[in-house]
Amino acid sequence: MEHPYIFDRARGISEAANEPALFLTQSMKRFGETAERLRCGYSGWPLMSSSRAVWRNALAAEALLFQPTYRQGNPPFTGFVTDAARPGGDAMPDYGVMKRFPAAAALFPMSGNTPRNGRVWAVGTDCGGDLPPALPLQLGGSEDVLADAEQRRVRLYVETGEGNGCDFTGKSWHLAAHMAMDALLEDDLEYRIRLASEWLITGEVNRAGRVMGVGIKNKPLCGLDSQRRWLVPDASLDTFWLAARSCRLPEPSVTSAGTLGDAVEAVRGCVARRRPNEAWPSEEVCAHIAVAASAGPVWRLLEHIRFRELHLWPLGEHPWVTDGLQVMLREKFPRLKVQTHKNVSADALDVISLALHNHFGSAARVKDALFDVTAGSWLFRVGVEGVARRMGFPIVCQESEASPYVKVWHERGVTRYSPMVTADARPTLLRAPYSGKSRAVPTQDPI
C-alpha cells in the first residue's frame, strides 16, 4: 500500500532531510492526505520520528485536523510531534499551545512570479471556553472576516509565506476562511479532512453571504501536479477557464459557487445544518400563521410565544375556521392586533408568492417576525421559504402534535434548523377551535 507523502521514505522523509524547501511546497500541496489515510485506518508510519523540524511541523498540521483528545493520546502524533513544532509556521503559535484547541483549515491559491498555496486556519475554544492567542493579521479586507470570527468565537491564522514572490493583496482568501470556520463549527471529522485535503478555494464573501468574483491571473498553476478540486466564484468561472488554458494545464476539476451556502454544499454535500435545541423567544414577536381546515395549529403556537401582532393566512375555503378564530381571539386577547389576509389557494404558488410579496414588500430585513407553516400546503411552504430567505425571518413547523416544533432559518446563505423546546412547565392554553371557553392548566411542554 502506498504511503502518504509525509511517511514515504523515498519522498517525504528524504526530502524533509535533503530538500526542505521542496518538502514545504509538497507537504502543503498534499495537506490533509495523511489525516485522511489515518482516518481510514492507516498504520504504516515509521518506527522513529524524523528529526527534521519541517517534517514535525507538517505532521503537527495534520494532527490539528483531529479532535484535541485524539491527537494528544494516539500515535503517530504522540511521540512524533513535539510541543516546539510549528503547524502554521510563523503565522500560528507552536503546537504546545495549539494542541488543546479544535481546528479546521482550507487552502487558497496565491498568484505571482512563483504562485503557491496559502492556508487559513480556524481555531475554536478549548474545554474551558478560551481561545488561543491572537497574532497580527495584516491582510486585505480582514476587518469583516475577523469580526465574523470573533462573533463565532473563532480565532483565524493565515499562512502566506511572506517574501515568496506571491501577489497577496486582495480578499481572495475570504471564502477559504469562511469554509474553515464552517467546518470547525460543524464538528465533523470527515468534512474537516475533505475540505483540507481535496479543495483549493478562492473567492471573496460579502456580508450577505454572496461569493464575489476575484482576480485569477496564474492561480491555476497552484493546482499543478495536484488532484485537488477548485472552488471559485460564479463570476470568475469563465476567467478561470481562460487562465487555465493559457497556462496549458490539463482539464482541472472546477466547481463554482454564488453563495456561501452553495460553497458549503459543494464541499460537504448537504447544506441543511442542525443546531442545538433552541428555546422559544422570550421577547414579543409578530406571528404569521397558516390557517387551513383546523384552528388547532394556531392555538398550539400561541401556547409557546409572546406576540404583539398576529397575521392569519387562510388557505382554501374554510371560512368558518377563520371566523371562529377571530371571535375567540377577540375574546381572549381584546388588545391584540389581528390581521386576516385574503384567502389564497393552497396549490397556486404564483398567487401565494404575490400575496406574500405584497405584504412584506421590498424591505431589506424583517427582524422580529415568525412564520408558522404547520397548516400550510407544500407549495405554501415553498413560497414562505423564499420570502424568509430574502427577509431573514425564521419559519417554524410542527409535523404532528406529538413532535416538537422545528425552526428553520438562513444564515449567510446556509440553511439551519433546530428543535424548539421549553425548559419549564407553565400554564398553557387548551385548544378551542371554534367555541367555548379556554382555560389555563399546568402542563409540560413537549421536548
C-alpha positions as a LaTeX table, in Angstrom:
\begin{tabular}{lrrr}
\hline
Residue & $x$ (\AA) & $y$ (\AA) & $z$ (\AA) \\
\hline
Met1 & 0.00 & 0.00 & 0.00 \\
Glu2 & 1.31 & 3.43 & $-0.94$ \\
His3 & 2.32 & 5.60 & 2.00 \\
Pro4 & 1.09 & 9.18 & 2.36 \\
Tyr5 & 3.71 & 11.72 & 1.33 \\
Ile6 & 4.84 & 12.59 & 4.87 \\
Phe7 & 5.57 & 8.94 & 5.73 \\
Asp8 & 7.07 & 7.95 & 2.37 \\
Arg9 & 10.77 & 7.26 & 3.00 \\
Ala10 & 11.84 & 7.86 & $-0.61$ \\
Arg11 & 9.94 & 11.15 & $-0.92$ \\
Gly12 & 8.61 & 12.93 & 2.14 \\
Ile13 & 11.09 & 11.76 & 4.75 \\
Ser14 & 14.04 & 12.04 & 2.35 \\
Glu15 & 13.03 & 15.46 & 1.01 \\
Ala16 & 12.47 & 16.81 & 4.52 \\
Ala17 & 16.10 & 15.92 & 5.28 \\
Asn18 & 17.72 & 16.95 & 1.99 \\
Glu19 & 15.41 & 19.46 & 0.26 \\
Pro20 & 13.38 & 21.23 & 2.95 \\
Ala21 & 12.07 & 23.92 & 0.55 \\
Leu22 & 10.67 & 21.24 & $-1.78$ \\
Phe23 & 9.21 & 19.40 & 1.22 \\
Leu24 & 7.42 & 22.57 & 2.39 \\
Thr25 & 5.82 & 23.03 & $-1.03$ \\
Gln26 & 4.83 & 19.40 & $-1.45$ \\
Ser27 & 3.54 & 18.91 & 2.11 \\
Met28 & 1.33 & 21.98 & 1.67 \\
Lys29 & 0.01 & 20.72 & $-1.68$ \\
Arg30 & $-0.75$ & 17.36 & $-0.09$ \\
Phe31 & $-2.03$ & 18.76 & 3.18 \\
Gly32 & $-4.78$ & 16.58 & 4.63 \\
Glu33 & $-3.64$ & 13.43 & 2.82 \\
Thr34 & $-2.07$ & 11.92 & 5.93 \\
Ala35 & $-5.10$ & 12.78 & 8.07 \\
Glu36 & $-7.41$ & 11.13 & 5.52 \\
Arg37 & $-5.33$ & 7.93 & 5.47 \\
Leu38 & $-5.19$ & 7.84 & 9.28 \\
Arg39 & $-8.96$ & 8.33 & 9.45 \\
Cys40 & $-9.35$ & 5.27 & 7.23 \\
Gly41 & $-7.11$ & 3.05 & 9.38 \\
Tyr42 & $-3.59$ & 3.59 & 8.00 \\
Ser43 & $-0.88$ & 2.44 & 10.44 \\
Gly44 & 2.28 & 2.22 & 8.32 \\
Trp45 & 4.18 & 5.14 & 9.83 \\
Pro46 & 7.92 & 4.64 & 10.58 \\
Leu47 & 9.12 & 3.40 & 13.96 \\
Met48 & 11.23 & 6.50 & 14.51 \\
Ser49 & 10.25 & 10.14 & 14.07 \\
Ser50 & 12.22 & 12.33 & 11.69 \\
Ser51 & 14.49 & 14.74 & 13.49 \\
Arg52 & 13.77 & 17.49 & 10.96 \\
Ala53 & 11.67 & 20.41 & 12.22 \\
Val54 & 9.95 & 20.85 & 8.85 \\
Trp55 & 8.76 & 17.24 & 8.99 \\
Arg56 & 7.38 & 17.58 & 12.52 \\
Asn57 & 5.70 & 20.86 & 11.55 \\
Ala58 & 3.90 & 19.14 & 8.66 \\
Leu59 & 2.75 & 16.25 & 10.84 \\
Ala60 & 1.58 & 18.71 & 13.52 \\
Ala61 & $-0.60$ & 20.41 & 10.88 \\
Glu62 & $-2.21$ & 17.05 & 10.09 \\
Ala63 & $-2.71$ & 16.43 & 13.81 \\
Leu64 & $-4.70$ & 19.66 & 14.22 \\
Leu65 & $-7.43$ & 18.29 & 11.94 \\
Phe66 & $-8.30$ & 15.74 & 14.65 \\
Gln67 & $-10.01$ & 16.45 & 17.95 \\
Pro68 & $-7.67$ & 17.51 & 20.78 \\
Thr69 & $-8.32$ & 14.38 & 22.85 \\
Tyr70 & $-7.42$ & 12.14 & 19.90 \\
Arg71 & $-4.31$ & 13.98 & 18.75 \\
Gln72 & $-2.90$ & 14.11 & 22.29 \\
Gly73 & $-3.45$ & 10.43 & 23.03 \\
Asn74 & $-2.84$ & 8.45 & 19.85 \\
Pro75 & 0.08 & 7.61 & 17.54 \\
Pro76 & 1.60 & 8.74 & 15.29 \\
Phe77 & 1.10 & 12.17 & 16.86 \\
Thr78 & 2.15 & 11.21 & 20.38 \\
Gly79 & 5.91 & 10.82 & 20.38 \\
Phe80 & 6.35 & 12.15 & 16.82 \\
Val81 & 5.05 & 15.70 & 17.26 \\
Thr82 & 6.80 & 17.82 & 19.86 \\
Asp83 & 5.44 & 20.93 & 21.55 \\
Ala84 & 8.01 & 23.01 & 19.66 \\
Ala85 & 6.50 & 22.09 & 16.26 \\
Arg86 & 5.01 & 24.98 & 14.26 \\
Pro87 & 1.94 & 23.63 & 12.37 \\
Gly88 & 1.14 & 27.05 & 10.94 \\
Gly89 & 4.67 & 28.35 & 10.59 \\
Asp90 & 5.24 & 31.86 & 11.91 \\
Ala91 & 1.53 & 32.66 & 11.46 \\
Met92 & 0.40 & 30.47 & 14.38 \\
Pro93 & 1.63 & 29.69 & 17.92 \\
Asp94 & 3.52 & 26.45 & 18.40 \\
Tyr95 & 1.91 & 23.04 & 18.82 \\
Gly96 & 2.36 & 23.09 & 22.59 \\
Val97 & $-0.11$ & 25.96 & 22.71 \\
Met98 & $-2.43$ & 24.80 & 19.93 \\
Lys99 & $-2.80$ & 21.10 & 20.76 \\
Arg100 & $-5.73$ & 21.58 & 23.13 \\
Phe101 & $-7.85$ & 23.60 & 20.67 \\
Pro102 & $-10.13$ & 22.22 & 17.91 \\
Ala103 & $-9.17$ & 23.43 & 14.43 \\
Ala104 & $-10.04$ & 23.29 & 10.73 \\
Ala105 & $-8.16$ & 24.58 & 7.69 \\
Ala106 & $-8.54$ & 25.30 & 3.98 \\
Leu107 & $-6.07$ & 26.07 & 1.20 \\
Phe108 & $-6.28$ & 29.07 & $-1.10$ \\
Pro109 & $-4.13$ & 29.93 & $-4.15$ \\
Met110 & $-1.86$ & 32.96 & $-4.47$ \\
Ser111 & $-0.77$ & 34.25 & $-7.87$ \\
Gly112 & 2.56 & 35.90 & $-8.70$ \\
Asn113 & 6.01 & 35.12 & $-10.06$ \\
Thr114 & 6.07 & 31.92 & $-8.01$ \\
Pro115 & 2.41 & 31.05 & $-7.38$ \\
Arg116 & 1.79 & 28.82 & $-4.40$ \\
Asn117 & $-0.85$ & 27.84 & $-1.89$ \\
Gly118 & $-1.66$ & 29.60 & 1.35 \\
Arg119 & $-3.53$ & 28.11 & 4.27 \\
Val120 & $-6.12$ & 29.63 & 6.60 \\
Trp121 & $-6.79$ & 28.08 & 9.99 \\
Ala122 & $-9.99$ & 28.46 & 12.02 \\
Val123 & $-9.43$ & 27.55 & 15.69 \\
Gly124 & $-12.15$ & 27.22 & 18.32 \\
Thr125 & $-12.28$ & 27.41 & 22.09 \\
Asp126 & $-10.79$ & 24.81 & 24.42 \\
Cys127 & $-12.81$ & 22.94 & 27.06 \\
Gly128 & $-12.50$ & 25.98 & 29.33 \\
Gly129 & $-14.01$ & 28.32 & 26.74 \\
Asp130 & $-10.72$ & 30.11 & 25.98 \\
Leu131 & $-9.34$ & 30.97 & 22.55 \\
Pro132 & $-5.65$ & 30.63 & 21.61 \\
Pro133 & $-3.52$ & 33.80 & 21.49 \\
Ala134 & $-4.17$ & 36.21 & 18.64 \\
Leu135 & $-1.41$ & 37.10 & 16.19 \\
Pro136 & $-1.40$ & 40.15 & 13.87 \\
Leu137 & $-3.28$ & 39.56 & 10.60 \\
Gln138 & $-2.36$ & 42.20 & 8.05 \\
Leu139 & $-4.37$ & 41.08 & 5.04 \\
Gly140 & $-6.72$ & 42.77 & 2.60 \\
Gly141 & $-10.22$ & 43.35 & 3.97 \\
Ser142 & $-9.55$ & 41.31 & 7.09 \\
Glu143 & $-11.74$ & 43.51 & 9.32 \\
Asp144 & $-15.10$ & 41.98 & 8.32 \\
Val145 & $-13.78$ & 38.42 & 8.40 \\
Leu146 & $-12.18$ & 38.92 & 11.81 \\
Ala147 & $-15.40$ & 40.48 & 13.14 \\
Asp148 & $-17.36$ & 37.47 & 11.93 \\
Ala149 & $-14.83$ & 35.12 & 13.51 \\
Glu150 & $-14.99$ & 37.00 & 16.81 \\
Gln151 & $-18.78$ & 36.74 & 16.82 \\
Arg152 & $-18.47$ & 32.98 & 16.33 \\
Arg153 & $-15.75$ & 32.67 & 18.97 \\
Val154 & $-13.17$ & 31.59 & 16.40 \\
Arg155 & $-9.51$ & 32.61 & 16.00 \\
Leu156 & $-8.09$ & 32.90 & 12.48 \\
Tyr157 & $-4.49$ & 32.36 & 11.39 \\
Val158 & $-3.35$ & 32.73 & 7.78 \\
Glu159 & $-0.14$ & 31.31 & 6.30 \\
Thr160 & 1.02 & 33.21 & 3.24 \\
Gly161 & 4.77 & 32.59 & 3.19 \\
Glu162 & 5.81 & 36.24 & 3.17 \\
Gly163 & 8.51 & 37.12 & 0.67 \\
Asn164 & 7.90 & 34.13 & $-1.57$ \\
Gly165 & 7.13 & 36.15 & $-4.70$ \\
Cys166 & 3.36 & 35.80 & $-4.44$ \\
Asp167 & 0.80 & 38.53 & $-5.06$ \\
Phe168 & $-1.35$ & 38.60 & $-1.94$ \\
Thr169 & $-3.10$ & 41.94 & $-1.59$ \\
Gly170 & $-6.76$ & 41.13 & $-2.21$ \\
Lys171 & $-9.65$ & 39.40 & $-0.47$ \\
Ser172 & $-9.50$ & 36.08 & $-2.30$ \\
Trp173 & $-8.76$ & 34.22 & 0.96 \\
His174 & $-12.15$ & 35.13 & 2.45 \\
Leu175 & $-14.08$ & 32.15 & 1.08 \\
Ala176 & $-11.45$ & 29.72 & 2.38 \\
Ala177 & $-11.68$ & 31.40 & 5.81 \\
His178 & $-15.47$ & 31.07 & 5.91 \\
Met179 & $-15.28$ & 27.46 & 4.81 \\
Ala180 & $-12.73$ & 26.68 & 7.53 \\
Met181 & $-14.96$ & 28.33 & 10.15 \\
Asp182 & $-17.95$ & 26.34 & 8.93 \\
Ala183 & $-16.04$ & 23.06 & 9.08 \\
Leu184 & $-14.77$ & 23.89 & 12.58 \\
Leu185 & $-18.21$ & 24.66 & 13.98 \\
Glu186 & $-19.81$ & 21.59 & 12.40 \\
Asp187 & $-17.50$ & 19.27 & 14.39 \\
Asp188 & $-17.48$ & 16.70 & 11.57 \\
Leu189 & $-14.09$ & 14.99 & 11.07 \\
Glu190 & $-14.86$ & 13.77 & 7.56 \\
Tyr191 & $-15.92$ & 17.27 & 6.49 \\
Arg192 & $-12.80$ & 18.87 & 8.00 \\
Ile193 & $-10.47$ & 16.42 & 6.30 \\
Arg194 & $-12.28$ & 16.63 & 2.96 \\
Leu195 & $-12.05$ & 20.42 & 2.99 \\
Ala196 & $-8.35$ & 20.32 & 3.90 \\
Ser197 & $-7.27$ & 17.54 & 1.54 \\
Glu198 & $-9.41$ & 17.89 & $-1.60$ \\
Trp199 & $-10.06$ & 21.56 & $-2.32$ \\
Leu200 & $-8.35$ & 24.77 & $-3.45$ \\
Ile201 & $-10.63$ & 27.72 & $-2.72$ \\
Thr202 & $-10.64$ & 31.31 & $-3.95$ \\
Gly203 & $-13.31$ & 33.96 & $-3.58$ \\
Glu204 & $-14.48$ & 36.99 & $-1.64$ \\
Val205 & $-17.58$ & 36.80 & 0.60 \\
Asn206 & $-19.70$ & 39.86 & 1.32 \\
Arg207 & $-21.82$ & 40.48 & 4.42 \\
Ala208 & $-24.89$ & 38.91 & 2.80 \\
Gly209 & $-23.06$ & 35.63 & 2.19 \\
Arg210 & $-22.64$ & 36.18 & $-1.55$ \\
Val211 & $-19.43$ & 34.88 & $-3.14$ \\
Met212 & $-17.88$ & 37.70 & $-5.15$ \\
Gly213 & $-15.50$ & 37.47 & $-8.09$ \\
Val214 & $-11.75$ & 37.80 & $-7.60$ \\
Gly215 & $-8.67$ & 38.09 & $-9.77$ \\
Ile216 & $-7.40$ & 34.80 & $-11.19$ \\
Lys217 & $-4.16$ & 35.62 & $-13.05$ \\
Asn218 & $-1.94$ & 32.49 & $-12.92$ \\
Lys219 & $-3.59$ & 30.91 & $-9.87$ \\
Pro220 & $-4.42$ & 27.72 & $-11.81$ \\
Leu221 & $-0.70$ & 26.87 & $-11.60$ \\
Cys222 & $-1.21$ & 26.29 & $-7.87$ \\
Gly223 & $-3.11$ & 23.13 & $-8.73$ \\
Leu224 & $-0.37$ & 21.71 & $-10.94$ \\
Asp225 & 0.62 & 18.13 & $-10.00$ \\
Ser226 & $-2.32$ & 18.01 & $-7.62$ \\
Gln227 & $-5.60$ & 16.10 & $-7.50$ \\
Arg228 & $-7.35$ & 18.94 & $-5.71$ \\
Arg229 & $-10.64$ & 20.32 & $-6.95$ \\
Trp230 & $-11.19$ & 24.04 & $-7.41$ \\
Leu231 & $-13.93$ & 26.11 & $-5.80$ \\
Val232 & $-14.27$ & 29.51 & $-7.48$ \\
Pro233 & $-16.92$ & 32.27 & $-7.63$ \\
Asp234 & $-19.59$ & 32.04 & $-10.31$ \\
Ala235 & $-18.41$ & 35.43 & $-11.56$ \\
Ser236 & $-14.82$ & 34.17 & $-12.01$ \\
Leu237 & $-15.54$ & 30.81 & $-13.62$ \\
Asp238 & $-15.02$ & 31.87 & $-17.26$ \\
Thr239 & $-11.88$ & 33.79 & $-16.34$ \\
Phe240 & $-10.54$ & 30.75 & $-14.51$ \\
Trp241 & $-11.01$ & 28.53 & $-17.56$ \\
Leu242 & $-9.24$ & 31.05 & $-19.80$ \\
Ala243 & $-6.35$ & 31.30 & $-17.34$ \\
Ala244 & $-6.07$ & 27.51 & $-17.06$ \\
Arg245 & $-5.92$ & 27.15 & $-20.85$ \\
Ser246 & $-3.35$ & 29.93 & $-21.17$ \\
Cys247 & $-1.19$ & 28.06 & $-18.64$ \\
Arg248 & $-1.62$ & 24.91 & $-20.78$ \\
Leu249 & $-2.86$ & 22.93 & $-17.84$ \\
Pro250 & $-4.74$ & 19.64 & $-18.02$ \\
Glu251 & $-8.50$ & 19.96 & $-17.57$ \\
Pro252 & $-8.96$ & 20.81 & $-13.85$ \\
Ser253 & $-11.99$ & 19.86 & $-11.78$ \\
Val254 & $-13.81$ & 23.13 & $-11.05$ \\
Thr255 & $-16.98$ & 23.94 & $-9.12$ \\
Ser256 & $-18.38$ & 27.46 & $-8.93$ \\
Ala257 & $-20.48$ & 28.98 & $-6.15$ \\
Gly258 & $-22.68$ & 32.04 & $-5.93$ \\
Thr259 & $-23.31$ & 31.94 & $-2.18$ \\
Leu260 & $-21.62$ & 30.61 & 0.90 \\
Gly261 & $-24.39$ & 28.02 & 1.09 \\
Asp262 & $-23.53$ & 26.83 & $-2.44$ \\
Ala263 & $-19.89$ & 26.51 & $-1.42$ \\
Val264 & $-20.69$ & 24.52 & 1.72 \\
Glu265 & $-23.00$ & 22.23 & $-0.26$ \\
Ala266 & $-20.31$ & 21.64 & $-2.88$ \\
Val267 & $-17.77$ & 20.52 & $-0.28$ \\
Arg268 & $-19.89$ & 18.79 & 2.33 \\
Gly269 & $-22.74$ & 17.61 & 0.13 \\
Cys270 & $-25.62$ & 18.74 & 2.36 \\
Val271 & $-26.47$ & 22.37 & 3.06 \\
Ala272 & $-29.03$ & 21.95 & 5.89 \\
Arg273 & $-27.31$ & 22.13 & 9.28 \\
Arg274 & $-28.75$ & 21.05 & 12.60 \\
Arg275 & $-28.16$ & 23.36 & 15.54 \\
Pro276 & $-28.66$ & 22.62 & 19.26 \\
Asn277 & $-32.19$ & 22.69 & 20.66 \\
Glu278 & $-33.40$ & 26.26 & 20.97 \\
Ala279 & $-35.76$ & 27.89 & 23.46 \\
Trp280 & $-38.78$ & 29.81 & 22.29 \\
Pro281 & $-38.13$ & 33.56 & 22.10 \\
Ser282 & $-38.91$ & 35.46 & 25.30 \\
Glu283 & $-39.49$ & 38.76 & 23.52 \\
Glu284 & $-42.69$ & 39.63 & 21.70 \\
Val285 & $-42.88$ & 38.66 & 18.05 \\
Cys286 & $-45.02$ & 39.38 & 15.04 \\
Ala287 & $-46.54$ & 35.95 & 14.37 \\
His288 & $-47.76$ & 34.77 & 10.96 \\
Ile289 & $-49.76$ & 31.53 & 10.88 \\
Ala290 & $-51.15$ & 29.48 & 8.01 \\
Val291 & $-54.81$ & 28.53 & 8.65 \\
Ala292 & $-56.41$ & 25.54 & 6.93 \\
Ala293 & $-59.21$ & 23.16 & 7.96 \\
Ser294 & $-58.41$ & 23.26 & 11.70 \\
Ala295 & $-57.60$ & 26.02 & 14.14 \\
Gly296 & $-55.50$ & 23.63 & 16.24 \\
Pro297 & $-52.09$ & 24.75 & 14.88 \\
Val298 & $-52.90$ & 28.36 & 15.79 \\
Trp299 & $-53.70$ & 27.57 & 19.41 \\
Arg300 & $-50.68$ & 25.30 & 19.76 \\
Leu301 & $-48.32$ & 28.02 & 18.57 \\
Leu302 & $-49.87$ & 30.60 & 20.88 \\
Glu303 & $-49.01$ & 28.38 & 23.84 \\
His304 & $-45.32$ & 28.96 & 23.18 \\
Ile305 & $-44.84$ & 32.59 & 22.18 \\
Arg306 & $-45.47$ & 36.11 & 23.34 \\
Phe307 & $-46.96$ & 38.07 & 20.48 \\
Arg308 & $-47.81$ & 41.69 & 19.89 \\
Glu309 & $-49.34$ & 41.15 & 16.46 \\
Leu310 & $-50.95$ & 38.17 & 14.74 \\
His311 & $-51.40$ & 37.57 & 10.99 \\
Leu312 & $-53.72$ & 34.81 & 9.81 \\
Trp313 & $-53.19$ & 33.40 & 6.31 \\
Pro314 & $-56.30$ & 31.39 & 5.28 \\
Leu315 & $-55.69$ & 28.64 & 2.76 \\
Gly316 & $-58.59$ & 27.09 & 0.84 \\
Glu317 & $-62.30$ & 27.51 & 1.50 \\
His318 & $-62.68$ & 27.16 & 5.27 \\
Pro319 & $-64.32$ & 30.46 & 6.31 \\
Trp320 & $-65.86$ & 29.01 & 9.48 \\
Val321 & $-62.38$ & 28.27 & 10.84 \\
Thr322 & $-61.14$ & 31.82 & 10.31 \\
Asp323 & $-64.38$ & 33.35 & 11.61 \\
Gly324 & $-64.29$ & 31.19 & 14.74 \\
Leu325 & $-60.63$ & 32.11 & 15.34 \\
Gln326 & $-61.34$ & 35.81 & 15.09 \\
Val327 & $-64.16$ & 35.56 & 17.65 \\
Met328 & $-62.07$ & 33.56 & 20.09 \\
Leu329 & $-59.00$ & 35.76 & 19.71 \\
Arg330 & $-61.02$ & 38.93 & 20.34 \\
Glu331 & $-62.48$ & 37.32 & 23.46 \\
Lys332 & $-59.18$ & 36.10 & 24.91 \\
Phe333 & $-56.89$ & 38.91 & 23.70 \\
Pro334 & $-59.01$ & 42.04 & 23.28 \\
Arg335 & $-55.97$ & 44.30 & 22.77 \\
Leu336 & $-54.19$ & 42.04 & 20.30 \\
Lys337 & $-53.85$ & 43.35 & 16.76 \\
Val338 & $-55.09$ & 40.60 & 14.44 \\
Gln339 & $-54.95$ & 40.86 & 10.66 \\
Thr340 & $-56.65$ & 38.29 & 8.47 \\
His341 & $-55.24$ & 38.23 & 4.95 \\
Lys342 & $-57.16$ & 37.47 & 1.82 \\
Asn343 & $-57.83$ & 33.78 & 1.24 \\
Val344 & $-55.32$ & 32.21 & $-1.17$ \\
Ser345 & $-55.39$ & 28.88 & $-2.97$ \\
Ala346 & $-53.16$ & 26.30 & $-1.31$ \\
Asp347 & $-51.90$ & 24.99 & $-4.67$ \\
Ala348 & $-51.25$ & 28.22 & $-6.60$ \\
Leu349 & $-47.62$ & 29.14 & $-5.97$ \\
Asp350 & $-47.78$ & 32.30 & $-8.08$ \\
Val351 & $-50.76$ & 33.62 & $-6.09$ \\
Ile352 & $-49.13$ & 32.67 & $-2.78$ \\
Ser353 & $-45.82$ & 34.33 & $-3.69$ \\
Leu354 & $-47.54$ & 37.50 & $-4.87$ \\
Ala355 & $-49.63$ & 37.76 & $-1.69$ \\
Leu356 & $-46.53$ & 37.33 & 0.50 \\
His357 & $-44.53$ & 39.80 & $-1.57$ \\
Asn358 & $-47.32$ & 42.40 & $-1.41$ \\
His359 & $-47.40$ & 42.12 & 2.37 \\
Phe360 & $-43.69$ & 42.07 & 3.16 \\
Gly361 & $-42.74$ & 44.46 & 0.34 \\
Ser362 & $-39.13$ & 45.08 & $-0.61$ \\
Ala363 & $-37.69$ & 45.85 & 2.83 \\
Ala364 & $-34.19$ & 44.52 & 3.34 \\
Arg365 & $-34.78$ & 42.56 & 6.58 \\
Val366 & $-37.60$ & 41.65 & 9.00 \\
Lys367 & $-36.08$ & 41.03 & 12.41 \\
Asp368 & $-38.97$ & 40.09 & 14.70 \\
Ala369 & $-41.31$ & 38.00 & 12.52 \\
Leu370 & $-42.02$ & 34.29 & 12.98 \\
Phe371 & $-43.95$ & 32.32 & 10.38 \\
Asp372 & $-45.71$ & 29.05 & 11.32 \\
Val373 & $-46.33$ & 26.93 & 8.20 \\
Thr374 & $-47.65$ & 23.85 & 10.06 \\
Ala375 & $-51.04$ & 24.05 & 8.35 \\
Gly376 & $-49.65$ & 25.15 & 5.02 \\
Ser377 & $-49.55$ & 23.09 & 1.86 \\
Trp378 & $-46.22$ & 22.14 & 0.33 \\
Leu379 & $-46.45$ & 24.97 & $-2.21$ \\
Phe380 & $-47.35$ & 27.47 & 0.50 \\
Arg381 & $-44.26$ & 26.40 & 2.45 \\
Val382 & $-42.13$ & 26.86 & $-0.67$ \\
Gly383 & $-43.48$ & 30.39 & $-1.11$ \\
Val384 & $-42.86$ & 31.31 & 2.54 \\
Glu385 & $-39.34$ & 29.81 & 2.43 \\
Gly386 & $-38.41$ & 32.04 & $-0.50$ \\
Val387 & $-39.59$ & 35.18 & 1.31 \\
Ala388 & $-37.99$ & 34.10 & 4.60 \\
Arg389 & $-34.63$ & 33.57 & 2.89 \\
Arg390 & $-34.76$ & 37.07 & 1.44 \\
Met391 & $-36.14$ & 38.84 & 4.52 \\
Gly392 & $-34.19$ & 36.95 & 7.17 \\
Phe393 & $-37.03$ & 35.75 & 9.42 \\
Pro394 & $-37.37$ & 32.14 & 10.71 \\
Ile395 & $-40.02$ & 29.53 & 9.87 \\
Val396 & $-41.46$ & 27.07 & 12.40 \\
Cys397 & $-43.35$ & 23.87 & 11.70 \\
Gln398 & $-44.81$ & 21.00 & 13.71 \\
Glu399 & $-45.34$ & 17.83 & 11.72 \\
Ser400 & $-47.63$ & 16.27 & 14.37 \\
Glu401 & $-48.98$ & 17.18 & 17.80 \\
Ala402 & $-46.62$ & 14.61 & 19.34 \\
Ser403 & $-43.48$ & 16.06 & 17.77 \\
Pro404 & $-41.65$ & 19.27 & 18.70 \\
Tyr405 & $-41.70$ & 22.35 & 16.55 \\
Val406 & $-38.70$ & 22.77 & 14.30 \\
Lys407 & $-37.30$ & 26.19 & 13.48 \\
Val408 & $-35.64$ & 26.76 & 10.09 \\
Trp409 & $-33.67$ & 29.86 & 9.16 \\
His410 & $-30.96$ & 31.00 & 6.76 \\
Glu411 & $-27.63$ & 32.32 & 7.98 \\
Arg412 & $-25.18$ & 33.72 & 5.43 \\
Gly413 & $-26.66$ & 31.54 & 2.71 \\
Val414 & $-26.68$ & 28.31 & 4.74 \\
Thr415 & $-29.94$ & 26.65 & 5.83 \\
Arg416 & $-30.00$ & 25.80 & 9.54 \\
Tyr417 & $-32.60$ & 24.18 & 11.76 \\
Ser418 & $-33.16$ & 23.31 & 15.41 \\
Pro419 & $-35.92$ & 21.72 & 17.51 \\
Met420 & $-37.77$ & 24.23 & 19.70 \\
Val421 & $-38.05$ & 23.39 & 23.40 \\
Thr422 & $-39.37$ & 24.95 & 26.59 \\
Ala423 & $-37.42$ & 24.09 & 29.70 \\
Asp424 & $-40.03$ & 24.80 & 32.39 \\
Ala425 & $-43.62$ & 23.70 & 32.84 \\
Arg426 & $-46.04$ & 26.57 & 32.74 \\
Pro427 & $-49.79$ & 27.19 & 32.26 \\
Thr428 & $-50.72$ & 26.76 & 28.62 \\
Leu429 & $-53.82$ & 27.40 & 26.60 \\
Leu430 & $-56.11$ & 24.48 & 25.85 \\
Arg431 & $-57.10$ & 24.31 & 22.22 \\
Ala432 & $-60.51$ & 25.77 & 21.45 \\
Pro433 & $-61.04$ & 25.58 & 17.69 \\
Tyr434 & $-64.50$ & 27.05 & 17.35 \\
Ser435 & $-66.38$ & 27.83 & 20.56 \\
Gly436 & $-66.39$ & 27.61 & 24.34 \\
Lys437 & $-64.11$ & 28.98 & 26.97 \\
Ser438 & $-60.41$ & 28.30 & 27.03 \\
Arg439 & $-58.88$ & 27.70 & 30.40 \\
Ala440 & $-55.31$ & 27.59 & 31.64 \\
Val441 & $-53.98$ & 24.32 & 33.03 \\
Pro442 & $-50.45$ & 23.42 & 34.12 \\
Thr443 & $-48.81$ & 21.09 & 31.63 \\
Gln444 & $-45.36$ & 20.13 & 30.45 \\
Asp445 & $-44.37$ & 21.45 & 27.06 \\
Pro446 & $-43.14$ & 18.79 & 24.61 \\
Ile447 & $-39.41$ & 18.30 & 24.39 \\
\hline
\end{tabular}
